[in-house]
Amino acid sequence: MRKATFARLGAIGTVVMLSTGCGFEKSVYDIELNEAELSAVPYVCDNGRKGFSAAWEVSTKQRWTITAGEHGDTRIEVPGYFRTQLHKVPLDETPFIVNGTSVERGPFQFVGLETFIEDDTGSGTVVQRFVIESDSLEADRVEGFIDLRTQLMDANFDTPTCNYVVSFTGRRVD
């Protein structure tokens, strides 16, 4: 009887630990985007087109804050210019907050999704994904990439999906 009670308590404790994210609360990283990739962003499309796009107008040095959510999930705060690029709104200083995956193990992904209509000439979907390829969100160093995926329909109903990728490295500061 006693063993069964302790086994149940152990199982409940495990569930509580998993649901609270095993203690992770917050990490702050100084991030450095790959300057060469940022100045001519490489892309590849599913219709065979590939090359380099215009430079992204974002800083190569940034500070990102990752916090635990209430249910073992995560959120990342990146500079507001990522919202500007994604949502085509005026630049402001408000952080762009993107929801992410579980805090349990990496790689970690944070995904923002937006659909839009552009002047009756087309429409599209933009997915902005921040991927941290580390095993922990409390690591001293992280690396990963930003993947911007676009699917744009033009006036000719052509809808190629293109991926733009810029890599980064980071150092934990908090």
C-alpha positions, 0 to 999 in steps of 0.5 A: 500500500505504501509503495503504491502511494509513493509511486503515485506521488512520484508520478505526480511529481514528474508530471508537475516538473514536466508541466512547469518546464523543469525550472527554466524561467528566462535566458537573455542572449547577445546574438550576432547574425552572419553578416555575409548572409545578411548582406545578400540573403540566400534563398531557394524556391520550390520552382527551382529559382535560387539566388540572393535577395537584397540585404535585410535591414536588421542589425547584426548585433541583437539581444533576444530574451527567451522566457518560459510560458505557463504550460512548458512552452516558450516565447522569444522577444526579438527586436521590433524590426523583425515585426516590421519586416514580417508585417510591413508596418512602421518600425518601432521599438516594441519587441516582436514576441513569437511563441515557441516550442517546449523548454524540455529539449532542443532544437527550439523553434519560435514561429510567427505566421502572417497572411496578407493581401497586397494592392489587389495584385497578389496575396501571400503567407510569410512564416518567420522561424527562429531556430536555436539548435542547442540542447538547452535554453540555458546554454552559455552559447547558442547557434541557429538560424532565422528562416523566412518562408514566403508563399506569394501569389502574384497576378498570374496565380504563380505561387512559389514558396521560397526560403530565406536563411540567415544563421546566427550565434549567441552568448548568454548574458543573463 
